[in-house]
Amino acid sequence: MRAVVTRVRSASVTIDGEVAGRIGAGLLVLLGVHQDDTEKEALKIADKICGLRIFEDEGGKMNVNPKDAGAEILVISQFTLFADCKSRRPGFSKAARPETAIPLYELVVAQCRERGFSVQTGVFAADMLVASENDGPVTILLDTKEL
């Protein structure tokens, strides 16, 4: 799995003119599922997202985890994180098919909620407009093959 995790002051996702999810200060997570991913990767990436110490302490150091910062989380499915760009037209054959990706995406969301986070989502495979007010900016790339 891959995730682009951005610390935000606010973020939202709109589908067909309707706001599907909105958060205040917290994390915007773009989440991609690889065709070989399993529950193991979903649990690993959820644990990492929920434990990232990327919020500032009183000294201005990134030393505070999302829970202690009172962060909310917005998770958006993003199959394009597994784009193959060897040619000018990206290919997406490494991205998991929906029958694999949806349950793993939902498992990541459920794991974040079980840890006490308020989690908003988009709609899997929908055409979404994602807006964010980046804080920092702080953007972290996670890949379960490297964790």
C-alpha positions, 0 to 999 in steps of 0.5 A: 500500500502507498499513502500520501499523508498531508497535515492539513488545517482543513480538507474536504471531498466533494462528489457531484456537487455534494460534500461527502466528507470534511475535516478540520485540522488533521490528516488528508490521506490519499491511499493506494492499494497494490494488487499484491496487498493483504490485510497485513499491509492494511494494518501496517499502514493504518498503524503508521498513519495513526502514529506519525508524529508530525504535529508540532509540540510547544517547542515547534518540533514535529513530535506529537502524534495525531491522537494527541493533536486531536487530529481528524482524518480524511481518507481518499482512495487513490489507485493512481499512486500505483501508476506505471509511468514508463511511457507518457500514458500511465498504466495502472495494472499494479493497482488492485482491482476493486474486489481486492482494494475496497475491503482493504481500503475499508479496513484501513478506515476501520482501523483508524476509527478503532483508534478513536479518530473521527474519519471521513472518506470519499466514495471509492472509484467516484470522480472526486474533488479534493480540497485541502489547506495544507499545514506546513506544508508537511507531506509524508510518503508511506509505502508498506514495502519500505516500512 
